[in-house]
Amino acid sequence: MHNLKSNFDRIKPIVKESLAIFTDSNGNINKIGAKPKFIDVDLISLSLTAESLSVSSENLLFVKLQSEYREDFPLV
């Protein structure tokens, strides 16, 4: 399965459960400062998903997100 969104949807619950003691109710790591636009758990899940699909370049990942998956990941 090479669909980034479907793989993301499978990985996110695992990451969320694994980081539960480090994150708040929104899924952000507890820290002082401005609230991030992109949830920390989502960002980590997206990074792991990209690596699992052999998308090792962040530039390529963000190009794919803006072109092929714009509706699935609107905040990127």
PDB file of N, CA, C and O in Angstrom:
ATOM      1  N   MET A   1       0.852  -1.173   0.000  1.00  0.00           N
ATOM      2  CA  MET A   1       0.000   0.000   0.000  1.00  0.00           C
ATOM      3  C   MET A   1       0.900   1.239   0.000  1.00  0.00           C
ATOM      4  O   MET A   1       1.713   1.423   0.906  1.00  0.00           O
ATOM      5  N   HIS A   2       0.748   2.078  -1.014  1.00  0.00           N
ATOM      6  CA  HIS A   2       1.608   3.243  -1.150  1.00  0.00           C
ATOM      7  C   HIS A   2       0.860   4.561  -0.964  1.00  0.00           C
ATOM      8  O   HIS A   2       1.375   5.622  -1.317  1.00  0.00           O
ATOM      9  N   ASN A   3      -0.320   4.501  -0.428  1.00  0.00           N
ATOM     10  CA  ASN A   3      -1.080   5.712  -0.195  1.00  0.00           C
ATOM     11  C   ASN A   3      -0.635   6.338   1.126  1.00  0.00           C
ATOM     12  O   ASN A   3      -0.791   5.744   2.193  1.00  0.00           O
ATOM     13  N   LEU A   4      -0.093   7.516   1.038  1.00  0.00           N
ATOM     14  CA  LEU A   4       0.443   8.203   2.208  1.00  0.00           C
ATOM     15  C   LEU A   4      -0.620   8.397   3.286  1.00  0.00           C
ATOM     16  O   LEU A   4      -0.351   8.172   4.466  1.00  0.00           O
ATOM     17  N   LYS A   5      -1.798   8.804   2.902  1.00  0.00           N
ATOM     18  CA  LYS A   5      -2.873   9.083   3.863  1.00  0.00           C
ATOM     19  C   LYS A   5      -3.328   7.821   4.583  1.00  0.00           C
ATOM     20  O   LYS A   5      -3.501   7.844   5.802  1.00  0.00           O
ATOM     21  N   SER A   6      -3.522   6.735   3.871  1.00  0.00           N
ATOM     22  CA  SER A   6      -3.989   5.510   4.529  1.00  0.00           C
ATOM     23  C   SER A   6      -2.932   4.956   5.475  1.00  0.00           C
ATOM     24  O   SER A   6      -3.265   4.462   6.552  1.00  0.00           O
ATOM     25  N   ASN A   7      -1.665   5.033   5.088  1.00  0.00           N
ATOM     26  CA  ASN A   7      -0.593   4.597   5.981  1.00  0.00           C
ATOM     27  C   ASN A   7      -0.487   5.514   7.193  1.00  0.00           C
ATOM     28  O   ASN A   7      -0.265   5.046   8.310  1.00  0.00           O
ATOM     29  N   PHE A   8      -0.642   6.812   6.981  1.00  0.00           N
ATOM     30  CA  PHE A   8      -0.643   7.785   8.077  1.00  0.00           C
ATOM     31  C   PHE A   8      -1.745   7.447   9.077  1.00  0.00           C
ATOM     32  O   PHE A   8      -1.522   7.482  10.288  1.00  0.00           O
ATOM     33  N   ASP A   9      -2.931   7.119   8.570  1.00  0.00           N
ATOM     34  CA  ASP A   9      -4.062   6.800   9.443  1.00  0.00           C
ATOM     35  C   ASP A   9      -3.815   5.537  10.269  1.00  0.00           C
ATOM     36  O   ASP A   9      -4.386   5.388  11.349  1.00  0.00           O
ATOM     37  N   ARG A  10      -2.984   4.639   9.781  1.00  0.00           N
ATOM     38  CA  ARG A  10      -2.645   3.427  10.533  1.00  0.00           C
ATOM     39  C   ARG A  10      -1.546   3.687  11.567  1.00  0.00           C
ATOM     40  O   ARG A  10      -1.556   3.095  12.646  1.00  0.00           O
ATOM     41  N   ILE A  11      -0.618   4.554  11.245  1.00  0.00           N
ATOM     42  CA  ILE A  11       0.520   4.821  12.129  1.00  0.00           C
ATOM     43  C   ILE A  11       0.155   5.780  13.256  1.00  0.00           C
ATOM     44  O   ILE A  11       0.663   5.642  14.368  1.00  0.00           O
ATOM     45  N   LYS A  12      -0.711   6.743  12.988  1.00  0.00           N
ATOM     46  CA  LYS A  12      -1.027   7.784  13.972  1.00  0.00           C
ATOM     47  C   LYS A  12      -1.530   7.237  15.313  1.00  0.00           C
ATOM     48  O   LYS A  12      -1.062   7.707  16.350  1.00  0.00           O
ATOM     49  N   PRO A  13      -2.456   6.274  15.351  1.00  0.00           N
ATOM     50  CA  PRO A  13      -2.900   5.779  16.668  1.00  0.00           C
ATOM     51  C   PRO A  13      -1.769   5.125  17.483  1.00  0.00           C
ATOM     52  O   PRO A  13      -1.753   5.210  18.711  1.00  0.00           O
ATOM     53  N   ILE A  14      -0.845   4.486  16.797  1.00  0.00           N
ATOM     54  CA  ILE A  14       0.280   3.853  17.484  1.00  0.00           C
ATOM     55  C   ILE A  14       1.176   4.924  18.104  1.00  0.00           C
ATOM     56  O   ILE A  14       1.595   4.802  19.255  1.00  0.00           O
ATOM     57  N   VAL A  15       1.467   5.977  17.332  1.00  0.00           N
ATOM     58  CA  VAL A  15       2.302   7.074  17.832  1.00  0.00           C
ATOM     59  C   VAL A  15       1.587   7.787  18.975  1.00  0.00           C
ATOM     60  O   VAL A  15       2.204   8.107  19.992  1.00  0.00           O
ATOM     61  N   LYS A  16       0.297   8.036  18.812  1.00  0.00           N
ATOM     62  CA  LYS A  16      -0.470   8.735  19.842  1.00  0.00           C
ATOM     63  C   LYS A  16      -0.456   7.961  21.158  1.00  0.00           C
ATOM     64  O   LYS A  16      -0.291   8.550  22.225  1.00  0.00           O
ATOM     65  N   GLU A  17      -0.626   6.654  21.082  1.00  0.00           N
ATOM     66  CA  GLU A  17      -0.599   5.821  22.284  1.00  0.00           C
ATOM     67  C   GLU A  17       0.798   5.785  22.904  1.00  0.00           C
ATOM     68  O   GLU A  17       0.949   5.835  24.124  1.00  0.00           O
ATOM     69  N   SER A  18       1.804   5.698  22.054  1.00  0.00           N
ATOM     70  CA  SER A  18       3.187   5.622  22.539  1.00  0.00           C
ATOM     71  C   SER A  18       3.631   6.915  23.230  1.00  0.00           C
ATOM     72  O   SER A  18       4.419   6.875  24.175  1.00  0.00           O
ATOM     73  N   LEU A  19       3.131   8.046  22.764  1.00  0.00           N
ATOM     74  CA  LEU A  19       3.541   9.348  23.311  1.00  0.00           C
ATOM     75  C   LEU A  19       2.531   9.937  24.297  1.00  0.00           C
ATOM     76  O   LEU A  19       2.635  11.107  24.665  1.00  0.00           O
ATOM     77  N   ALA A  20       1.573   9.147  24.718  1.00  0.00           N
ATOM     78  CA  ALA A  20       0.485   9.646  25.567  1.00  0.00           C
ATOM     79  C   ALA A  20       0.983  10.318  26.842  1.00  0.00           C
ATOM     80  O   ALA A  20       0.398  11.309  27.278  1.00  0.00           O
ATOM     81  N   ILE A  21       2.037   9.808  27.442  1.00  0.00           N
ATOM     82  CA  ILE A  21       2.507  10.400  28.702  1.00  0.00           C
ATOM     83  C   ILE A  21       3.271  11.706  28.479  1.00  0.00           C
ATOM     84  O   ILE A  21       3.496  12.467  29.420  1.00  0.00           O
ATOM     85  N   PHE A  22       3.668  11.962  27.232  1.00  0.00           N
ATOM     86  CA  PHE A  22       4.432  13.171  26.927  1.00  0.00           C
ATOM     87  C   PHE A  22       3.586  14.276  26.298  1.00  0.00           C
ATOM     88  O   PHE A  22       4.059  15.404  26.159  1.00  0.00           O
ATOM     89  N   THR A  23       2.346  13.975  25.915  1.00  0.00           N
ATOM     90  CA  THR A  23       1.524  14.940  25.179  1.00  0.00           C
ATOM     91  C   THR A  23       0.301  15.372  25.976  1.00  0.00           C
ATOM     92  O   THR A  23      -0.147  14.693  26.901  1.00  0.00           O
ATOM     93  N   ASP A  24      -0.225  16.539  25.575  1.00  0.00           N
ATOM     94  CA  ASP A  24      -1.455  17.027  26.189  1.00  0.00           C
ATOM     95  C   ASP A  24      -2.660  16.460  25.441  1.00  0.00           C
ATOM     96  O   ASP A  24      -2.502  15.607  24.567  1.00  0.00           O
ATOM     97  N   SER A  25      -3.850  16.924  25.776  1.00  0.00           N
ATOM     98  CA  SER A  25      -5.063  16.387  25.163  1.00  0.00           C
ATOM     99  C   SER A  25      -5.163  16.684  23.665  1.00  0.00           C
ATOM    100  O   SER A  25      -5.890  15.999  22.946  1.00  0.00           O
ATOM    101  N   ASN A  26      -4.446  17.690  23.197  1.00  0.00           N
ATOM    102  CA  ASN A  26      -4.452  18.033  21.770  1.00  0.00           C
ATOM    103  C   ASN A  26      -3.452  17.223  20.957  1.00  0.00           C
ATOM    104  O   ASN A  26      -3.502  17.232  19.727  1.00  0.00           O
ATOM    105  N   GLY A  27      -2.546  16.523  21.631  1.00  0.00           N
ATOM    106  CA  GLY A  27      -1.532  15.756  20.926  1.00  0.00           C
ATOM    107  C   GLY A  27      -0.228  16.494  20.758  1.00  0.00           C
ATOM    108  O   GLY A  27       0.628  16.081  19.977  1.00  0.00           O
ATOM    109  N   ASN A  28      -0.069  17.588  21.486  1.00  0.00           N
ATOM    110  CA  ASN A  28       1.176  18.368  21.434  1.00  0.00           C
ATOM    111  C   ASN A  28       2.048  18.038  22.638  1.00  0.00           C
ATOM    112  O   ASN A  28       1.544  17.811  23.738  1.00  0.00           O
ATOM    113  N   ILE A  29       3.348  18.013  22.424  1.00  0.00           N
ATOM    114  CA  ILE A  29       4.284  17.780  23.514  1.00  0.00           C
ATOM    115  C   ILE A  29       4.246  18.995  24.431  1.00  0.00           C
ATOM    116  O   ILE A  29       4.271  20.138  23.974  1.00  0.00           O
ATOM    117  N   ASN A  30       4.187  18.729  25.725  1.00  0.00           N
ATOM    118  CA  ASN A  30       4.085  19.802  26.713  1.00  0.00           C
ATOM    119  C   ASN A  30       5.338  20.666  26.685  1.00  0.00           C
ATOM    120  O   ASN A  30       6.439  20.192  26.965  1.00  0.00           O
ATOM    121  N   LYS A  31       5.159  21.934  26.345  1.00  0.00           N
ATOM    122  CA  LYS A  31       6.271  22.878  26.310  1.00  0.00           C
ATOM    123  C   LYS A  31       5.730  24.298  26.417  1.00  0.00           C
ATOM    124  O   LYS A  31       4.547  24.545  26.186  1.00  0.00           O
ATOM    125  N   ILE A  32       6.594  25.205  26.764  1.00  0.00           N
ATOM    126  CA  ILE A  32       6.224  26.607  26.876  1.00  0.00           C
ATOM    127  C   ILE A  32       6.396  27.262  25.512  1.00  0.00           C
ATOM    128  O   ILE A  32       7.333  26.947  24.780  1.00  0.00           O
ATOM    129  N   GLY A  33       5.502  28.161  25.179  1.00  0.00           N
ATOM    130  CA  GLY A  33       5.616  28.877  23.917  1.00  0.00           C
ATOM    131  C   GLY A  33       4.307  28.859  23.150  1.00  0.00           C
ATOM    132  O   GLY A  33       3.263  28.451  23.659  1.00  0.00           O
ATOM    133  N   ALA A  34       4.394  29.306  21.932  1.00  0.00           N
ATOM    134  CA  ALA A  34       3.209  29.394  21.080  1.00  0.00           C
ATOM    135  C   ALA A  34       2.694  28.001  20.713  1.00  0.00           C
ATOM    136  O   ALA A  34       3.463  27.050  20.572  1.00  0.00           O
ATOM    137  N   LYS A  35       1.390  27.910  20.566  1.00  0.00           N
ATOM    138  CA  LYS A  35       0.773  26.659  20.162  1.00  0.00           C
ATOM    139  C   LYS A  35       1.102  26.403  18.687  1.00  0.00           C
ATOM    140  O   LYS A  35       0.895  27.279  17.848  1.00  0.00           O
ATOM    141  N   PRO A  36       1.609  25.216  18.369  1.00  0.00           N
ATOM    142  CA  PRO A  36       1.971  24.937  16.975  1.00  0.00           C
ATOM    143  C   PRO A  36       0.744  24.809  16.077  1.00  0.00           C
ATOM    144  O   PRO A  36      -0.340  24.453  16.539  1.00  0.00           O
ATOM    145  N   LYS A  37       0.924  25.102  14.797  1.00  0.00           N
ATOM    146  CA  LYS A  37      -0.172  24.976  13.835  1.00  0.00           C
ATOM    147  C   LYS A  37      -0.426  23.523  13.469  1.00  0.00           C
ATOM    148  O   LYS A  37      -1.549  23.138  13.144  1.00  0.00           O
ATOM    149  N   PHE A  38       0.627  22.725  13.527  1.00  0.00           N
ATOM    150  CA  PHE A  38       0.537  21.314  13.165  1.00  0.00           C
ATOM    151  C   PHE A  38       0.786  20.506  14.432  1.00  0.00           C
ATOM    152  O   PHE A  38       1.806  20.704  15.092  1.00  0.00           O
ATOM    153  N   ILE A  39      -0.105  19.614  14.783  1.00  0.00           N
ATOM    154  CA  ILE A  39      -0.025  18.831  16.008  1.00  0.00           C
ATOM    155  C   ILE A  39       1.231  17.964  16.001  1.00  0.00           C
ATOM    156  O   ILE A  39       1.556  17.337  14.993  1.00  0.00           O
ATOM    157  N   ASP A  40       1.931  17.934  17.133  1.00  0.00           N
ATOM    158  CA  ASP A  40       3.187  17.186  17.234  1.00  0.00           C
ATOM    159  C   ASP A  40       3.021  15.709  16.887  1.00  0.00           C
ATOM    160  O   ASP A  40       3.849  15.142  16.174  1.00  0.00           O
ATOM    161  N   VAL A  41       1.961  15.087  17.385  1.00  0.00           N
ATOM    162  CA  VAL A  41       1.721  13.669  17.094  1.00  0.00           C
ATOM    163  C   VAL A  41       1.535  13.464  15.586  1.00  0.00           C
ATOM    164  O   VAL A  41       2.010  12.472  15.033  1.00  0.00           O
ATOM    165  N   ASP A  42       0.851  14.392  14.926  1.00  0.00           N
ATOM    166  CA  ASP A  42       0.655  14.291  13.479  1.00  0.00           C
ATOM    167  C   ASP A  42       1.983  14.436  12.733  1.00  0.00           C
ATOM    168  O   ASP A  42       2.245  13.718  11.767  1.00  0.00           O
ATOM    169  N   LEU A  43       2.799  15.351  13.181  1.00  0.00           N
ATOM    170  CA  LEU A  43       4.086  15.577  12.531  1.00  0.00           C
ATOM    171  C   LEU A  43       4.999  14.360  12.663  1.00  0.00           C
ATOM    172  O   LEU A  43       5.650  13.964  11.696  1.00  0.00           O
ATOM    173  N   ILE A  44       5.048  13.776  13.837  1.00  0.00           N
ATOM    174  CA  ILE A  44       5.860  12.579  14.048  1.00  0.00           C
ATOM    175  C   ILE A  44       5.303  11.416  13.230  1.00  0.00           C
ATOM    176  O   ILE A  44       6.063  10.660  12.623  1.00  0.00           O
ATOM    177  N   SER A  45       3.988  11.274  13.214  1.00  0.00           N
ATOM    178  CA  SER A  45       3.357  10.210  12.428  1.00  0.00           C
ATOM    179  C   SER A  45       3.633  10.384  10.947  1.00  0.00           C
ATOM    180  O   SER A  45       3.902   9.410  10.243  1.00  0.00           O
ATOM    181  N   LEU A  46       3.567  11.608  10.476  1.00  0.00           N
ATOM    182  CA  LEU A  46       3.831  11.891   9.071  1.00  0.00           C
ATOM    183  C   LEU A  46       5.278  11.571   8.711  1.00  0.00           C
ATOM    184  O   LEU A  46       5.546  11.018   7.645  1.00  0.00           O
ATOM    185  N   SER A  47       6.191  11.910   9.579  1.00  0.00           N
ATOM    186  CA  SER A  47       7.600  11.619   9.352  1.00  0.00           C
ATOM    187  C   SER A  47       7.845  10.110   9.289  1.00  0.00           C
ATOM    188  O   SER A  47       8.560   9.634   8.407  1.00  0.00           O
ATOM    189  N   LEU A  48       7.263   9.367  10.212  1.00  0.00           N
ATOM    190  CA  LEU A  48       7.415   7.908  10.205  1.00  0.00           C
ATOM    191  C   LEU A  48       6.765   7.281   8.976  1.00  0.00           C
ATOM    192  O   LEU A  48       7.295   6.331   8.401  1.00  0.00           O
ATOM    193  N   THR A  49       5.622   7.815   8.582  1.00  0.00           N
ATOM    194  CA  THR A  49       4.944   7.310   7.392  1.00  0.00           C
ATOM    195  C   THR A  49       5.790   7.523   6.149  1.00  0.00           C
ATOM    196  O   THR A  49       5.930   6.620   5.324  1.00  0.00           O
ATOM    197  N   ALA A  50       6.354   8.716   6.016  1.00  0.00           N
ATOM    198  CA  ALA A  50       7.201   9.016   4.862  1.00  0.00           C
ATOM    199  C   ALA A  50       8.408   8.087   4.816  1.00  0.00           C
ATOM    200  O   ALA A  50       8.754   7.568   3.755  1.00  0.00           O
ATOM    201  N   GLU A  51       9.042   7.878   5.950  1.00  0.00           N
ATOM    202  CA  GLU A  51      10.200   6.982   6.000  1.00  0.00           C
ATOM    203  C   GLU A  51       9.807   5.559   5.642  1.00  0.00           C
ATOM    204  O   GLU A  51      10.557   4.863   4.957  1.00  0.00           O
ATOM    205  N   SER A  52       8.645   5.121   6.093  1.00  0.00           N
ATOM    206  CA  SER A  52       8.212   3.753   5.781  1.00  0.00           C
ATOM    207  C   SER A  52       7.910   3.567   4.299  1.00  0.00           C
ATOM    208  O   SER A  52       7.955   2.449   3.787  1.00  0.00           O
ATOM    209  N   LEU A  53       7.605   4.663   3.615  1.00  0.00           N
ATOM    210  CA  LEU A  53       7.342   4.609   2.166  1.00  0.00           C
ATOM    211  C   LEU A  53       8.560   5.011   1.346  1.00  0.00           C
ATOM    212  O   LEU A  53       8.458   5.245   0.142  1.00  0.00           O
ATOM    213  N   SER A  54       9.711   5.090   2.004  1.00  0.00           N
ATOM    214  CA  SER A  54      10.994   5.438   1.363  1.00  0.00           C
ATOM    215  C   SER A  54      11.016   6.840   0.776  1.00  0.00           C
ATOM    216  O   SER A  54      11.688   7.097  -0.223  1.00  0.00           O
ATOM    217  N   VAL A  55      10.275   7.742   1.403  1.00  0.00           N
ATOM    218  CA  VAL A  55      10.350   9.155   1.037  1.00  0.00           C
ATOM    219  C   VAL A  55      11.305   9.783   2.043  1.00  0.00           C
ATOM    220  O   VAL A  55      10.878  10.289   3.081  1.00  0.00           O
ATOM    221  N   SER A  56      12.590   9.750   1.735  1.00  0.00           N
ATOM    222  CA  SER A  56      13.591  10.169   2.708  1.00  0.00           C
ATOM    223  C   SER A  56      13.922  11.660   2.631  1.00  0.00           C
ATOM    224  O   SER A  56      14.623  12.179   3.499  1.00  0.00           O
ATOM    225  N   SER A  57      13.430  12.347   1.612  1.00  0.00           N
ATOM    226  CA  SER A  57      13.697  13.773   1.459  1.00  0.00           C
ATOM    227  C   SER A  57      12.498  14.574   1.967  1.00  0.00           C
ATOM    228  O   SER A  57      11.369  14.364   1.524  1.00  0.00           O
ATOM    229  N   GLU A  58      12.756  15.493   2.900  1.00  0.00           N
ATOM    230  CA  GLU A  58      11.671  16.339   3.397  1.00  0.00           C
ATOM    231  C   GLU A  58      11.107  17.217   2.293  1.00  0.00           C
ATOM    232  O   GLU A  58       9.903  17.468   2.251  1.00  0.00           O
ATOM    233  N   ASN A  59      11.968  17.686   1.400  1.00  0.00           N
ATOM    234  CA  ASN A  59      11.488  18.504   0.283  1.00  0.00           C
ATOM    235  C   ASN A  59      10.523  17.719  -0.593  1.00  0.00           C
ATOM    236  O   ASN A  59       9.475  18.234  -0.983  1.00  0.00           O
ATOM    237  N   LEU A  60      10.872  16.471  -0.906  1.00  0.00           N
ATOM    238  CA  LEU A  60       9.979  15.631  -1.712  1.00  0.00           C
ATOM    239  C   LEU A  60       8.675  15.383  -0.975  1.00  0.00           C
ATOM    240  O   LEU A  60       7.604  15.413  -1.582  1.00  0.00           O
ATOM    241  N   LEU A  61       8.753  15.141   0.320  1.00  0.00           N
ATOM    242  CA  LEU A  61       7.547  14.913   1.110  1.00  0.00           C
ATOM    243  C   LEU A  61       6.612  16.112   1.033  1.00  0.00           C
ATOM    244  O   LEU A  61       5.419  15.949   0.778  1.00  0.00           O
ATOM    245  N   PHE A  62       7.141  17.315   1.251  1.00  0.00           N
ATOM    246  CA  PHE A  62       6.278  18.490   1.245  1.00  0.00           C
ATOM    247  C   PHE A  62       5.765  18.832  -0.154  1.00  0.00           C
ATOM    248  O   PHE A  62       4.676  19.391  -0.283  1.00  0.00           O
ATOM    249  N   VAL A  63       6.517  18.512  -1.193  1.00  0.00           N
ATOM    250  CA  VAL A  63       6.018  18.677  -2.563  1.00  0.00           C
ATOM    251  C   VAL A  63       4.848  17.723  -2.789  1.00  0.00           C
ATOM    252  O   VAL A  63       3.826  18.114  -3.354  1.00  0.00           O
ATOM    253  N   LYS A  64       4.995  16.472  -2.349  1.00  0.00           N
ATOM    254  CA  LYS A  64       3.910  15.498  -2.489  1.00  0.00           C
ATOM    255  C   LYS A  64       2.672  15.940  -1.701  1.00  0.00           C
ATOM    256  O   LYS A  64       1.545  15.823  -2.183  1.00  0.00           O
ATOM    257  N   LEU A  65       2.896  16.450  -0.482  1.00  0.00           N
ATOM    258  CA  LEU A  65       1.768  16.888   0.335  1.00  0.00           C
ATOM    259  C   LEU A  65       1.023  18.044  -0.311  1.00  0.00           C
ATOM    260  O   LEU A  65      -0.206  18.097  -0.254  1.00  0.00           O
ATOM    261  N   GLN A  66       1.743  18.964  -0.919  1.00  0.00           N
ATOM    262  CA  GLN A  66       1.106  20.131  -1.537  1.00  0.00           C
ATOM    263  C   GLN A  66       0.462  19.809  -2.875  1.00  0.00           C
ATOM    264  O   GLN A  66      -0.467  20.500  -3.293  1.00  0.00           O
ATOM    265  N   SER A  67       0.934  18.777  -3.552  1.00  0.00           N
ATOM    266  CA  SER A  67       0.364  18.467  -4.862  1.00  0.00           C
ATOM    267  C   SER A  67      -0.634  17.309  -4.806  1.00  0.00           C
ATOM    268  O   SER A  67      -1.776  17.461  -5.240  1.00  0.00           O
ATOM    269  N   GLU A  68      -0.225  16.170  -4.285  1.00  0.00           N
ATOM    270  CA  GLU A  68      -1.057  14.974  -4.328  1.00  0.00           C
ATOM    271  C   GLU A  68      -1.998  14.820  -3.135  1.00  0.00           C
ATOM    272  O   GLU A  68      -3.054  14.200  -3.261  1.00  0.00           O
ATOM    273  N   TYR A  69      -1.629  15.373  -1.985  1.00  0.00           N
ATOM    274  CA  TYR A  69      -2.400  15.142  -0.765  1.00  0.00           C
ATOM    275  C   TYR A  69      -2.861  16.442  -0.113  1.00  0.00           C
ATOM    276  O   TYR A  69      -3.001  16.511   1.108  1.00  0.00           O
ATOM    277  N   ARG A  70      -3.091  17.453  -0.909  1.00  0.00           N
ATOM    278  CA  ARG A  70      -3.469  18.776  -0.399  1.00  0.00           C
ATOM    279  C   ARG A  70      -4.753  18.723   0.430  1.00  0.00           C
ATOM    280  O   ARG A  70      -4.845  19.388   1.462  1.00  0.00           O
ATOM    281  N   GLU A  71      -5.736  17.950  -0.004  1.00  0.00           N
ATOM    282  CA  GLU A  71      -7.003  17.861   0.722  1.00  0.00           C
ATOM    283  C   GLU A  71      -6.888  17.035   2.003  1.00  0.00           C
ATOM    284  O   GLU A  71      -7.613  17.274   2.969  1.00  0.00           O
ATOM    285  N   ASP A  72      -5.980  16.069   2.007  1.00  0.00           N
ATOM    286  CA  ASP A  72      -5.808  15.206   3.177  1.00  0.00           C
ATOM    287  C   ASP A  72      -5.021  15.870   4.296  1.00  0.00           C
ATOM    288  O   ASP A  72      -5.253  15.595   5.473  1.00  0.00           O
ATOM    289  N   PHE A  73      -4.077  16.756   3.922  1.00  0.00           N
ATOM    290  CA  PHE A  73      -3.226  17.448   4.885  1.00  0.00           C
ATOM    291  C   PHE A  73      -3.278  18.966   4.606  1.00  0.00           C
ATOM    292  O   PHE A  73      -2.333  19.524   4.049  1.00  0.00           O
ATOM    293  N   PRO A  74      -4.373  19.623   4.990  1.00  0.00           N
ATOM    294  CA  PRO A  74      -4.565  21.039   4.625  1.00  0.00           C
ATOM    295  C   PRO A  74      -3.629  22.015   5.335  1.00  0.00           C
ATOM    296  O   PRO A  74      -3.403  23.106   4.812  1.00  0.00           O
ATOM    297  N   LEU A  75      -3.084  21.683   6.475  1.00  0.00           N
ATOM    298  CA  LEU A  75      -2.262  22.626   7.220  1.00  0.00           C
ATOM    299  C   LEU A  75      -0.818  22.660   6.784  1.00  0.00           C
ATOM    300  O   LEU A  75      -0.061  23.534   7.207  1.00  0.00           O
ATOM    301  N   VAL A  76      -0.424  21.727   5.947  1.00  0.00           N
ATOM    302  CA  VAL A  76       0.976  21.660   5.524  1.00  0.00           C
ATOM    303  C   VAL A  76       1.230  22.633   4.413  1.00  0.00           C
ATOM    304  O   VAL A  76       2.353  22.727   3.918  1.00  0.00           O
TER     305      VAL A  76
END
